Amino acid sequence: MKKIISLVLCLVMLVSCFSFSAFAQDEISIIINGKKLTMDQSPIIVEGRTLVPLRAIFEALGAKVEWDDLSKTATGIKDGNEIKIQINNAVAKVNGKDVTLDVPAQIVNSRTLVPVRFISESLGLKVDWDDATKTVIITGGKIITFDDVESLTAEKDFQAGGGTGAKNIALTTEKDHTTGNGKSVKVSNRTSTSHRVKFMGDYGINANVGDTLTISAYVLVDEDSTIRMGTYTATGGKYSTSAKARSEKDAKKGEWTYIELTFKNDNSATMIGFDQVNGSNVSKEMYIDDIKIEVGKAAEPILENEYNLPYDVKKIEGKRPTPIVTGGKTYDDLIFYERTFKDPSEIKTSQQLFDALPKNPEKIADNNVMLSATLTGKEYASFEKIVVDDATVPFKEGIRATVTKIPEQPYHAQLVLPSLKEGTYKTGDNMLAVFYLRTIKGENDSGMGRVQLIVEQEVSPNAKALKEDVTTVQGAPWKKVYLPFIAKEGYGRLCVRLGYNVQTVEFGGYEILNYKDTVKYEDLPSDTQMTDYDKRDIFTKDEQWRKEAWARIENIRRGDINVIVKDKNGNVIENADVKVNMYDHEFKFGAPVKTTADNSQNANAHITLFNTGVNESSMKWVYLIDDGGEKAQADIDFAKKNGQKYFRGHALVWDRDYALTYDKETDKWIYNTSTPETLVRATLKGDKAEIDRLIKEHVENTVGKFKDYIDEWDVANEIMQHNLIRKTYGNEVLKQWFTWAKQVDPKAKMYINENGIIGVGDYTKYDNFRRVLDEMVAMDVPFDGIGLQAHIDGWSSMESIYDKLSGLASYGKELKITEFDVNKSLHMEDEEAEASMLRDLLIICYSIQNMDGFVMWNYKETGATSRRDGPIFNADWTLKLSGEQFLDLVYNKWWTQEEGKTDANGAFTTKGYYGDYLITATANGKSKTVDVKHYKGNTDTIEIVLD
């Protein structure tokens, strides 16, 4: 009897085992390039290896299958690879070579099952295992190492793009990533970031429509810069110059850099191109190697990756990761830098310094020298002599220079003056250049004009005795400029570089004075910017305006948090532990999505620092025409996938002047991302009905397309500076544009976005902007917000900025800083002042009730050729001083982490900055966490029931 019972128990256990095993294995799925494999025999797991039906896997992978029943051997052949595998034999053959298997092939239910990983990898495919879903994921593609390639043929294997020639692209053995002894592709003689190579044919994309492709490669450059890989069309095609799908990556000089791009293929752009991001340091040589094209791979969320950033990061499952910052949280704990200032009574102006100089310097160049200038770069600029009827300046004739197109290098558009005469100066003489400048119109972000004065060698290499930038603000009066320099014999060539912006500037009163050794060099005046601001207030801790702002923050950005803890019967619990942990701000801190490549430092920085995303260009009109919104949607998806709460739309209507959209001489549209040719042609004809139709259609289509994703739109962008249509038809067009947008998405906030209001001594623009706002209010334009770009080009008093923001707040609309960045020259001049300025600007903005967000346009130092810099990171991803200020305020001082115990009423009360919180209560062995939106206006009492 015992034997029978034992036998029955054994059978039961055996059946149980089989049942469990069968159930587990029925759950196994095989996904090949995104498609589920259908099999007549379920996969099984043997000793940790997944076995699948032989014929099903071989045929799904595109291999030819042969079966030798006598030897029980299967042969699979694909792309020259041959695999032989025998039943119950742990040794297989791949291309004639023995390979030992962990588990041999075997027969189950009359079906031959083989190890799926061995088969797939032997055929050059990638195999992944998702344990959560019990899924084998197989992705296919190709790897191009170039090592076995004998030659590359232009227009067959590649195209040269961006202005470089095919002769500059070739195979080379100079650099090799694969083994160090093979080949790569070299692009030589690069003088522009846009000089690119585009691979095509056998070296391009050959995949099915609908496939998800991941392209990766290794790139080596000879300058620290940002590289770009993208998908292109041939010359003349829709995506011949602007990639449809793209990825960007910071690369270090002389190091192979991995870059990756994932997208859904539609075969509209099948060339793989490599170049650099505009504004980066130009690499004279670029090497490309190990291009890999995979089918079916999908990018992993950023939350799973290493951050590689100069601060610690806190991860909470399902939430946006945030920086971990510690330190004091009071006003007294703000970060300041020691700076000593002279008593104001001791400070002399440039004019006072000039007046104190000897009265008899030798004038070796005068205004007639400037009036005799010639222009180089007539395709970019023009100039004319003008009569100056202005009693405030000591000259009657001047020059007006107009730049209509920005050249690749500023010196490609410059005035060349007659050289200094030999014998009028010698090496070591103390010299002073004096002239007057004013900006009639500046088409850059801040409305400033910029020139550079040069005194240089007459011959190559044209070394400089003087090289100094001068900036003035559009609409401001004449600025008298003083530029001291020390003379060098042979350095007599005089130039004024113009090619920095599309702009109109005027000059006059030009002189070069030789003081020889009659003065000390340090006693000569130097004055290149339109400001008398000495930065004293941002270095002084006890400024009353800052203390008042800090007090306002405490009142308007923090609120009570009352936590009541009860048991399941409704009884309050005393001495329960309560933790109140903030994980995001209600206030919008943001920046443009620079890349959607997971695990890049750009992506990690963007996600950890900001809760708000914005498209830099991909929602602009022409960009949307070019790619159908694919890049914009990819940016949105990336931001939302990684926990960013808000997304801004930029920009619906940018009413740009002809100088940026139309070449009158050739009657051709100038490519730009914001104004399509159809609108330019309608504007040229004066066809108001067609203008309205085009803009209305664009606004409705764009707002409608992204309606589910966008929280706010920049409806009208830079209307004070770019106003071709508005100037012709009046401010009524603003009401049309805002009404069309609001009708499509009533929930989204509609912004007017303007530059040059803060950050420079803008003179008339602020008042003129307010006049437009007054008229918009009078016309009942449905706008919800006022965006201020804040491209900082000069030092400004913080009190003056607060006064302007307060004035704009009087309209009762939301306010937002929308494009903050800093002129690189300010960072180079005074990093401590840059950091102090950001600290105080953040404090001022956060202290204004109407202010809804602070969005940066860059957050990292850009390439040497760019004038604009972000405030957070240096080029090597170390923190700037201003980055430390940002982290200290946003993720320390304005960040709430509190804990304590409930009182006899079951209550724990604290104050917290408005934002998103996880609040946890623990008592009597039970714990519960609730997700709370502690937003201004919401209820401040949270009840937690421990049941």
Long-range contacts (C-beta under 8 A, 24 or more apart in sequence): 24-134, 27-134, 28-134, 28-135, 28-136, 29-133, 29-134, 29-135, 29-136, 30-57, 30-60, 30-116, 30-135, 30-136, 30-138, 31-135, 31-136, 31-137, 31-138, 31-296, 32-60, 32-61, 32-138, 32-140, 32-296, 33-138, 33-139, 33-140, 33-211, 33-295, 33-296, 34-211, 34-212, 34-295, 34-296, 40-111, 41-108, 41-109, 41-111, 41-113, 43-113, 43-116, 43-136, 44-108, 44-113, 46-103, 46-106, 47-102, 47-103, 48-102, 49-102, 49-103, 49-115, 49-117, 50-115, 50-116, 50-117, 50-129, 50-136, 51-103, 51-105, 51-106, 51-108, 51-113, 51-114, 51-115, 51-116, 52-113, 52-114, 52-116, 52-136, 53-111, 53-112, 53-113, 53-114, 54-85, 54-105, 54-111, 54-112, 54-113, 54-114, 55-112, 57-114, 57-116, 57-119, 57-120, 58-119, 61-119, 61-120, 61-123, 61-125, 61-138, 61-140, 63-123, 67-112, 74-105, 74-112, 74-114, 76-119, 76-123, 78-123, 79-123, 79-124, 81-122, 81-123, 81-124, 83-119, 83-122, 83-123, 85-114, 85-118, 85-119, 87-112, 92-118, 94-122, 126-294, 126-297, 137-296, 138-296, 139-214, 139-294, 139-295, 139-296, 139-297, 140-294, 140-295, 140-296, 141-213, 141-214, 141-292, 141-293, 141-294, 141-295, 142-292, 142-293, 143-290, 143-291, 143-292, 143-293, 144-199, 144-203, 144-290, 144-291, 144-292, 145-178, 145-182, 145-183, 145-289, 145-290, 146-171, 146-182, 146-183, 146-184, 146-185, 146-289, 147-176, 147-178, 147-179, 147-182, 147-183, 149-183, 152-185, 152-203, 156-200, 156-201, 157-199, 157-200, 157-201, 157-202, 157-203, 158-185, 158-197, 158-198, 158-199, 158-200, 158-203, 159-197, 159-198, 159-200, 159-234, 159-235, 159-271, 160-196, 160-197, 160-198, 161-194, 161-195, 161-196, 161-197, 161-198, 161-232, 161-235, 161-240, 161-241, 161-273, 161-275, 162-192, 162-194, 162-195, 162-196, 162-241, 162-275, 163-192, 163-194, 163-195, 164-189, 164-190, 164-192, 164-195, 164-196, 164-197, 168-195, 169-197, 172-287, 174-287, 175-220, 175-287, 175-289, 176-289, 177-218, 177-220, 177-256, 177-289, 177-290, 178-289, 178-290, 182-289, 183-289, 184-220, 184-287, 184-288, 184-289, 185-287, 185-288, 185-289, 186-285, 186-286, 186-287, 187-274, 187-285, 187-286, 187-287, 187-288, 188-284, 188-285, 189-284, 190-282, 190-283, 190-284, 190-285, 190-286, 191-282, 191-284, 191-408, 192-282, 192-408, 193-225, 193-275, 193-276, 193-277, 193-278, 193-279, 193-280, 193-282, 193-863, 193-865, 194-241, 194-275, 194-276, 194-278, 195-275, 196-273, 196-274, 196-275, 197-273, 197-274, 197-286, 197-288, 198-232, 198-234, 198-271, 198-272, 198-273, 199-271, 199-272, 199-273, 199-291, 200-234, 200-270, 200-271, 203-272, 203-291, 204-270, 204-271, 204-272, 205-231, 205-265, 205-267, 205-269, 205-270, 205-271, 205-272, 205-293, 206-270, 207-265, 207-267, 207-293, 207-295, 208-265, 209-265, 209-266, 209-267, 210-264, 210-265, 210-266, 211-264, 211-265, 211-295, 211-296, 212-262, 212-263, 212-264, 212-265, 212-295, 212-296, 212-297, 212-298, 213-262, 213-263, 213-264, 213-265, 213-293, 213-294, 213-295, 213-297, 214-260, 214-261, 214-262, 214-292, 214-293, 214-294, 214-297, 214-298, 214-299, 215-260, 215-261, 215-272, 215-291, 215-292, 215-293, 215-294, 216-258, 216-259, 216-260, 216-261, 216-290, 216-291, 216-292, 216-294, 217-258, 217-259, 217-272, 217-274, 217-288, 217-289, 217-290, 217-291, 217-292, 218-256, 218-257, 218-258, 218-259, 218-288, 218-289, 218-290, 219-249, 219-251, 219-256, 219-257, 219-259, 219-274, 219-286, 219-287, 219-288, 219-289, 220-251, 220-254, 220-255, 220-256, 220-257, 220-286, 220-287, 220-289, 221-251, 221-253, 221-257, 221-276, 221-283, 221-285, 221-286, 221-287, 222-253, 222-254, 222-283, 222-284, 222-285, 223-253, 223-280, 223-281, 223-282, 223-283, 223-284, 224-250, 224-251, 224-252, 224-253, 224-281, 224-875, 224-876, 225-250, 225-251, 225-276, 225-277, 225-280, 225-281, 225-282, 225-283, 225-863, 226-250, 226-251, 226-276, 226-277, 226-279, 226-280, 226-863, 227-251, 227-257, 227-259, 227-274, 227-275, 227-276, 227-277, 227-280, 227-286, 228-274, 228-275, 228-276, 228-277, 229-259, 229-261, 229-272, 229-273, 229-274, 230-261, 230-272, 230-273, 231-261, 231-263, 231-269, 231-270, 231-271, 231-272, 231-273, 232-269, 232-271, 232-272, 232-273, 233-268, 233-269, 233-270, 233-271, 234-271, 237-269, 238-268, 238-269, 238-626, 239-268, 239-269, 239-626, 239-627, 241-671, 242-623, 242-626, 243-269, 243-273, 244-268, 244-269, 244-626, 244-627, 244-630, 244-631, 245-269, 245-630, 245-631, 245-634, 246-631, 247-595, 247-596, 247-597, 248-277, 248-594, 248-595, 248-597, 248-600, 248-602, 249-595, 249-597, 249-600, 249-602, 250-600, 250-601, 250-602, 250-877, 256-289, 259-597, 260-597, 261-597, 262-297, 262-298, 262-299, 262-597, 263-630, 263-634, 277-863, 279-862, 279-863, 279-865, 279-866, 279-868, 280-862, 280-863, 280-865, 280-866, 281-863, 281-864, 281-865, 282-865, 299-596, 299-597, 299-598, 300-598, 300-599, 301-598, 301-641, 301-642, 302-598, 302-599, 302-603, 302-604, 302-607, 302-641, 302-642, 303-642, 303-643, 305-598, 305-599, 305-604, 306-599, 307-604, 307-608, 308-601, 308-604, 308-877, 309-601, 309-604, 309-605, 309-608, 309-877, 310-873, 310-877, 310-878, 310-879, 311-608, 311-879, 311-887, 313-608, 316-583, 316-918, 318-643, 319-583, 319-584, 319-643, 319-916, 320-583, 320-584, 320-607, 320-608, 320-611, 320-642, 320-643, 320-644, 320-645, 321-607, 321-608, 321-643, 322-583, 322-584, 322-608, 322-891, 323-608, 323-609, 323-887, 323-891, 324-891, 325-887, 325-888, 325-891, 325-892, 325-895, 326-892, 327-888, 327-892, 327-893, 328-893, 329-892, 329-893, 330-893, 331-547, 331-550, 333-893, 334-541, 334-839, 334-888, 334-893, 335-835, 335-839, 335-884, 335-885, 335-888, 336-539, 336-541, 336-836, 337-539, 337-832, 337-835, 337-836, 337-881, 339-535, 339-539, 339-832, 341-534, 341-536, 341-539, 347-534, 349-532, 350-480, 350-482, 350-525, 350-526, 350-527, 351-480, 351-525, 353-482, 353-523, 353-524, 353-525, 354-434, 354-482, 354-525, 356-523, 357-432, 357-515, 357-519, 357-523, 357-524, 358-515, 358-518, 358-519, 361-432, 361-513, 361-514, 361-515, 361-516, 361-518, 362-424, 362-513, 362-514, 362-516, 363-511, 363-512, 363-513, 363-514, 364-420, 364-421, 364-424, 364-425, 364-512, 364-513, 364-514, 365-417, 365-418, 365-420, 365-494, 365-510, 365-511, 365-512, 366-510, 366-511, 367-395, 367-397, 367-398, 367-508, 367-509, 367-510, 367-511, 369-417, 369-418, 369-494, 369-510, 369-512, 370-398, 370-399, 370-415, 370-417, 370-435, 370-496, 370-507, 370-508, 370-510, 371-397, 371-398, 371-399, 372-417, 372-418, 373-399, 373-415, 373-416, 373-417, 373-418, 373-496, 374-415, 374-416, 375-401, 375-413, 375-414, 375-415, 375-416, 376-412, 376-413, 376-414, 376-416, 377-407, 377-412, 377-413, 377-414, 377-498, 377-499, 379-405, 380-404, 380-405, 380-406, 380-407, 380-412, 380-413, 380-498, 380-499, 381-405, 381-413, 381-498, 381-499, 383-415, 386-506, 388-506, 388-508, 390-478, 392-477, 392-478, 393-436, 393-478, 393-508, 393-509, 394-509, 395-436, 395-508, 395-509, 397-508, 398-436, 398-506, 398-507, 398-508, 398-509, 399-506, 399-507, 399-508, 400-440, 400-504, 400-505, 400-506, 401-496, 401-498, 401-504, 401-505, 401-506, 401-507, 402-503, 402-504, 403-498, 403-499, 403-500, 403-501, 403-502, 403-503, 403-504, 404-502, 404-659, 405-502, 405-659, 405-670, 406-499, 406-500, 406-501, 406-502, 407-499, 409-499, 410-452, 410-497, 410-498, 410-499, 410-500, 411-495, 411-497, 411-499, 412-499, 413-497, 413-498, 413-499, 414-454, 414-495, 414-496, 414-497, 414-498, 414-499, 415-495, 415-496, 415-498, 416-493, 416-494, 416-495, 417-494, 417-495, 417-496, 417-510, 418-494, 419-458, 419-492, 419-493, 419-494, 420-455, 420-492, 420-494, 420-512, 421-492, 422-492, 424-514, 425-487, 425-489, 425-492, 425-514, 426-487, 426-489, 427-487, 427-488, 427-489, 428-486, 428-487, 428-517, 429-486, 429-487, 429-514, 429-515, 429-516, 429-517, 430-484, 430-486, 430-487, 430-514, 430-515, 430-516, 430-517, 430-518, 430-519, 430-520, 430-521, 430-524, 431-455, 431-465, 431-466, 431-484, 431-485, 431-486, 431-487, 431-512, 431-513, 431-514, 431-515, 432-482, 432-483, 432-484, 432-485, 432-512, 432-513, 432-515, 432-524, 432-525, 433-466, 433-481, 433-482, 433-483, 433-484, 433-485, 433-510, 433-511, 433-512, 433-513, 434-480, 434-481, 434-482, 434-483, 434-509, 434-510, 434-511, 434-512, 434-513, 435-480, 435-481, 435-507, 435-508, 435-509, 435-510, 435-511, 436-478, 436-479, 436-480, 436-481, 436-507, 436-508, 436-509, 437-470, 437-472, 437-478, 437-479, 437-481, 437-505, 437-506, 437-507, 438-472, 438-476, 438-477, 438-478, 438-479, 438-505, 438-506, 439-472, 439-473, 439-474, 439-475, 439-476, 439-503, 439-504, 439-505, 440-474, 440-504, 440-505, 440-506, 441-474, 441-503, 441-504, 442-473, 442-474, 442-501, 442-503, 442-721, 443-501, 443-502, 443-503, 443-657, 443-659, 443-660, 443-721, 443-722, 444-500, 444-501, 444-502, 444-503, 444-791, 445-755, 445-756, 445-789, 445-791, 445-819, 445-868, 446-473, 446-755, 446-756, 446-759, 446-760, 446-791, 446-792, 446-793, 447-473, 447-474, 447-475, 447-720, 447-721, 447-755, 447-756, 447-760, 447-762, 447-765, 448-472, 448-473, 448-474, 448-501, 448-756, 448-760, 448-793, 448-794, 449-473, 449-474, 449-501, 449-503, 449-504, 449-505, 450-500, 450-501, 450-503, 451-496, 451-497, 451-498, 451-500, 451-505, 451-507, 452-496, 452-497, 452-500, 453-481, 453-483, 453-495, 453-496, 453-497, 454-493, 454-494, 454-495, 454-496, 454-497, 455-485, 455-491, 455-492, 455-493, 455-494, 455-512, 456-491, 456-493, 456-495, 457-490, 457-491, 457-493, 458-490, 458-491, 458-492, 458-493, 459-490, 462-493, 463-491, 464-491, 465-491, 468-528, 469-528, 469-825, 470-528, 470-529, 471-528, 471-529, 471-530, 471-793, 471-794, 472-505, 472-530, 473-530, 473-756, 473-760, 473-761, 473-762, 473-763, 474-721, 474-756, 474-762, 474-765, 475-762, 475-763, 475-764, 475-765, 476-530, 476-761, 476-763, 478-508, 479-530, 480-509, 480-527, 481-527, 481-528, 482-524, 482-525, 482-526, 482-527, 483-526, 483-528, 484-521, 484-524, 484-525, 484-526, 486-521, 487-514, 500-867, 502-659, 502-660, 529-794, 529-795, 530-760, 530-761, 530-794, 531-761, 531-794, 531-795, 531-796, 533-795, 533-796, 533-797, 535-795, 535-830, 535-833, 535-836, 537-797, 537-798, 537-799, 537-840, 538-798, 538-833, 538-836, 538-837, 538-839, 538-840, 539-832, 539-833, 539-836, 543-798, 545-798, 545-799, 545-802, 546-798, 546-840, 546-843, 548-847, 549-802, 549-843, 549-844, 549-846, 549-847, 550-843, 550-847, 552-847, 552-848, 552-849, 553-843, 553-846, 553-847, 553-894, 556-847, 556-849, 556-936, 557-587, 557-846, 557-894, 557-913, 557-914, 558-911, 558-912, 558-913, 558-914, 559-911, 559-912, 559-914, 559-934, 559-936, 559-940, 560-909, 560-910, 560-911, 560-940, 561-909, 561-910, 561-911, 561-912, 561-917, 561-919, 561-934, 561-940, 561-942, 562-907, 562-908, 562-909, 562-940, 562-941, 562-942, 563-902, 563-907, 563-908, 563-909, 563-919, 563-921, 563-941, 563-942, 563-943, 563-944, 564-902, 564-905, 564-906, 564-907, 564-941, 564-942, 564-943, 564-944, 565-902, 565-906, 565-907, 565-908, 565-921, 565-923, 565-943, 565-944, 565-946, 566-906, 566-943, 566-944, 566-945, 566-946, 567-924, 567-945, 567-946, 567-947, 568-945, 568-946, 568-947, 572-902, 572-904, 572-905, 572-906, 572-907, 573-902, 573-906, 573-921, 573-923, 573-924, 573-946, 574-902, 574-903, 574-904, 574-905, 574-906, 575-901, 575-902, 575-923, 576-901, 576-902, 576-906, 576-908, 576-921, 576-922, 576-923, 576-946, 577-899, 577-900, 577-901, 577-920, 577-921, 577-922, 577-923, 578-899, 578-900, 578-901, 578-902, 578-908, 578-919, 578-920, 578-921, 578-922, 579-898, 579-899, 579-919, 579-920, 580-896, 580-897, 580-898, 580-899, 580-908, 580-910, 580-912, 580-917, 580-919, 581-896, 581-897, 581-917, 581-918, 581-919, 581-920, 582-895, 582-896, 582-897, 582-912, 582-913, 582-915, 582-916, 582-917, 583-915, 583-916, 583-917, 583-918, 584-611, 584-643, 584-645, 584-915, 584-916, 585-611, 585-890, 585-894, 585-913, 585-914, 585-915, 585-916, 586-914, 586-915, 586-916, 586-933, 586-934, 586-935, 586-936, 587-846, 587-852, 587-853, 587-854, 587-914, 587-915, 588-612, 588-646, 588-816, 588-852, 588-853, 588-854, 588-855, 589-853, 589-854, 589-855, 589-890, 590-614, 590-646, 590-648, 590-853, 590-854, 590-855, 590-856, 591-855, 591-856, 591-857, 591-858, 591-859, 591-870, 592-616, 592-857, 593-635, 593-638, 593-639, 596-634, 596-635, 596-637, 596-638, 601-877, 602-860, 603-638, 603-642, 605-859, 605-860, 605-872, 605-873, 605-877, 606-859, 607-639, 607-642, 607-643, 607-644, 609-859, 609-872, 609-886, 610-644, 610-856, 611-644, 611-645, 611-646, 612-644, 612-645, 612-646, 612-647, 612-648, 612-853, 612-855, 613-638, 613-639, 613-644, 613-646, 613-647, 613-648, 614-647, 614-648, 614-649, 614-650, 614-818, 614-855, 615-648, 615-649, 615-650, 616-650, 616-857, 617-673, 619-649, 619-650, 619-651, 619-702, 619-706, 620-650, 620-651, 620-654, 620-673, 620-674, 621-652, 621-654, 621-673, 621-674, 621-675, 621-676, 621-679, 621-698, 621-702, 622-671, 622-672, 622-673, 622-674, 622-675, 622-676, 623-673, 624-702, 625-676, 629-705, 629-706, 632-706, 633-706, 636-706, 636-709, 636-710, 640-709, 645-916, 646-711, 646-712, 646-853, 647-709, 647-710, 647-711, 648-710, 648-711, 648-712, 648-713, 648-714, 648-818, 648-855, 649-702, 649-703, 649-706, 649-710, 649-712, 649-713, 649-714, 649-748, 650-713, 650-714, 650-717, 650-753, 650-818, 651-713, 651-714, 651-715, 651-716, 651-717, 651-753, 652-698, 652-699, 652-702, 652-703, 652-713, 652-714, 652-715, 652-716, 652-717, 652-737, 652-741, 653-695, 653-698, 653-699, 653-715, 653-716, 653-717, 653-737, 654-717, 654-718, 654-722, 655-716, 655-717, 655-719, 655-722, 655-723, 655-724, 655-725, 655-726, 656-722, 656-724, 657-722, 657-723, 657-724, 658-724, 660-722, 674-717, 683-724, 683-725, 683-728, 686-728, 688-729, 691-725, 691-729, 692-736, 695-736, 695-737, 695-740, 696-736, 696-740, 699-737, 699-740, 699-741, 699-744, 700-740, 700-743, 700-744, 703-741, 703-744, 703-745, 703-748, 704-744, 704-745, 707-744, 707-745, 707-748, 710-745, 710-748, 711-748, 711-749, 712-748, 712-749, 712-750, 712-751, 712-784, 712-785, 713-741, 713-745, 713-748, 713-749, 713-750, 713-751, 714-751, 714-752, 714-753, 714-787, 714-818, 715-741, 715-750, 715-751, 715-752, 715-783, 716-752, 716-753, 717-753, 718-753, 718-754, 718-755, 718-789, 719-752, 719-754, 719-772, 720-754, 720-755, 720-756, 720-765, 720-768, 720-769, 720-772, 721-755, 721-756, 731-772, 731-775, 731-776, 731-779, 732-779, 734-772, 734-776, 734-779, 734-781, 735-776, 735-779, 735-780, 735-781, 735-782, 738-781, 738-782, 738-783, 739-781, 739-782, 742-782, 749-784, 749-785, 749-814, 750-782, 750-783, 750-784, 750-785, 751-783, 751-784, 751-785, 751-786, 751-787, 751-814, 751-816, 751-818, 752-776, 752-783, 752-785, 752-786, 752-787, 753-787, 753-788, 753-789, 753-818, 753-819, 754-786, 754-787, 754-788, 754-789, 755-789, 755-791, 755-819, 756-789, 756-791, 757-788, 757-789, 757-790, 757-804, 757-808, 758-788, 758-790, 758-796, 758-801, 758-804, 758-805, 759-790, 759-791, 759-792, 759-793, 759-794, 759-796, 760-792, 760-793, 760-794, 760-796, 761-794, 761-796, 766-804, 766-807, 770-807, 770-808, 773-808, 773-811, 777-811, 783-813, 784-813, 784-814, 785-813, 785-814, 785-815, 785-816, 785-852, 786-811, 786-813, 786-814, 786-815, 786-816, 787-815, 787-816, 787-817, 787-818, 788-815, 788-816, 788-817, 788-818, 789-817, 789-818, 789-819, 789-820, 789-857, 790-817, 790-818, 790-819, 790-820, 790-821, 790-841, 791-819, 791-820, 791-821, 791-823, 791-857, 791-868, 792-820, 792-821, 792-822, 792-823, 792-826, 792-837, 793-823, 793-826, 794-823, 794-826, 795-826, 795-833, 795-837, 798-837, 798-840, 798-841, 798-844, 801-841, 801-844, 802-844, 802-848, 805-844, 805-845, 805-848, 805-851, 806-848, 809-848, 809-849, 809-850, 809-851, 812-850, 813-850, 814-850, 814-851, 814-852, 815-845, 815-848, 815-850, 815-851, 815-852, 816-851, 816-852, 816-853, 816-854, 816-855, 817-841, 817-845, 817-851, 817-853, 817-854, 817-855, 818-855, 819-855, 819-856, 819-857, 820-854, 820-855, 820-856, 820-857, 820-871, 821-856, 821-857, 821-858, 821-868, 821-869, 821-870, 821-871, 822-868, 822-869, 822-870, 822-871, 822-882, 823-867, 823-868, 823-869, 824-861, 824-862, 824-866, 824-867, 824-868, 824-869, 825-867, 827-861, 827-869, 827-880, 831-880, 831-881, 831-882, 832-881, 834-871, 834-880, 834-881, 834-882, 835-871, 835-880, 835-881, 835-882, 835-884, 835-885, 836-885, 837-882, 838-871, 838-882, 838-885, 838-886, 839-882, 839-885, 839-889, 842-885, 842-886, 842-889, 842-890, 843-889, 846-889, 846-894, 919-944, 921-946
